[in-house]
Amino acid sequence: MGLAHPSIAPYGVFRSKDGKDILISIQSEREWKKLCADVLGQPALPEDVRFSNMVERVRNRKLTDKAVGDIFATMTRGRSAEAPVRRRYCLCRGQHHGELAVHPHLRRIEVDTAGGGR
């Protein structure tokens, strides 16, 4: 299933307008409603019977992922990540190898060792 989850939807990687990855893991009805209202701009989406609860979203995973993916595809990754970060729920920015190499938390420092190597 790749990054999909067998009993959670939406859960996985979605592509932003600027071609960058967004990983989401919506694990509760509260998070789903907040994602729909705060990020997707679709507060009525949870009222659609196909998306009304986790069981239905998993049953309709292709539609769920398409609904979420189509909206993320209209936003830059920075814009799509603003609301979840402010409201403290699960969404992260996917990182490619080049981005990880320059991530400030993974900065490289030289350390002298007893054997003289670095």
C-alpha positions in Angstrom: 0.0 0.0 0.0 3.0 2.3 0.0 2.4 5.1 2.4 -1.3 4.5 2.6 -2.7 3.1 5.8 -5.2 0.1 5.7 -7.6 1.7 8.1 -7.0 5.5 7.9 -7.8 7.9 5.1 -6.6 10.3 4.1 -3.2 9.1 4.9 -0.3 9.5 2.5 1.7 11.8 0.3 0.0 14.4 -1.8 1.7 16.7 -4.4 1.5 20.5 -4.1 1.2 23.1 -6.9 4.9 23.7 -6.7 5.7 20.0 -7.1 6.6 19.4 -3.5 5.3 16.6 -1.3 2.9 16.9 1.6 2.4 14.0 4.0 -0.8 13.9 6.0 -2.1 11.5 8.5 -5.7 12.3 9.5 -6.5 10.0 12.4 -9.7 11.3 13.8 -13.0 13.0 12.9 -11.8 16.2 14.6 -8.7 16.3 12.5 -10.7 15.5 9.3 -13.1 18.4 10.0 -10.2 20.8 10.8 -8.3 19.8 7.6 -11.4 20.3 5.5 -12.2 23.7 7.0 -8.7 25.1 7.7 -6.6 23.8 4.9 -8.8 22.5 2.1 -11.4 25.3 2.4 -14.2 22.8 2.2 -15.9 22.7 5.6 -18.9 20.9 4.1 -16.9 18.0 2.8 -17.3 15.9 6.0 -21.1 16.1 5.5 -20.8 14.1 2.2 -21.7 10.5 3.1 -18.7 9.2 1.2 -16.4 11.1 3.5 -18.5 11.3 6.7 -16.4 9.0 8.8 -13.2 7.0 8.7 -14.9 3.8 7.5 -16.5 5.6 4.6 -13.3 7.5 3.7 -11.3 4.2 3.7 -14.1 2.5 1.7 -13.9 5.4 -0.8 -10.1 5.9 -0.5 -9.7 6.7 -4.2 -12.4 9.5 -4.0 -11.0 10.7 -0.7 -7.5 10.9 -2.0 -8.6 12.6 -5.2 -10.7 15.2 -3.3 -7.7 16.0 -1.0 -5.1 15.7 -3.8 -7.0 18.0 -6.2 -7.1 20.7 -3.6 -3.5 20.3 -2.5 -2.5 20.5 -6.2 -3.8 24.1 -6.3 -1.7 25.3 -3.3 2.0 25.7 -2.7 3.5 23.5 0.0 4.1 26.5 2.2 0.5 27.6 2.0 -0.9 24.2 2.7 1.2 23.7 5.8 0.4 27.0 7.4 -2.9 26.1 9.1 -2.0 22.7 10.4 1.2 24.0 12.0 -0.7 26.8 13.7 -3.4 24.5 14.9 -1.1 21.6 15.8 -2.3 18.6 13.8 -0.5 16.2 11.6 0.8 17.3 8.3 4.5 17.4 7.3 6.5 18.4 4.4 8.0 15.6 2.4 11.8 16.0 2.0 13.8 14.9 -1.0 17.5 13.8 -0.7 18.8 17.2 -1.7 16.5 19.0 0.8 17.6 16.7 3.6 21.2 17.3 2.9 20.8 21.0 3.7 18.2 20.7 6.5 19.5 22.8 9.5 18.8 19.9 11.9 21.1 17.7 10.0 24.0 20.1 9.6 27.4 18.6 9.3 30.2 19.5 11.7 33.8 18.4 11.8 34.9 16.5 14.8 38.6 15.7 15.6 39.1 12.2 16.7 41.9 10.6 18.8 43.2 8.8 15.7 43.6 12.1 13.9 40.7 11.5 11.4 37.6 13.5 10.9 
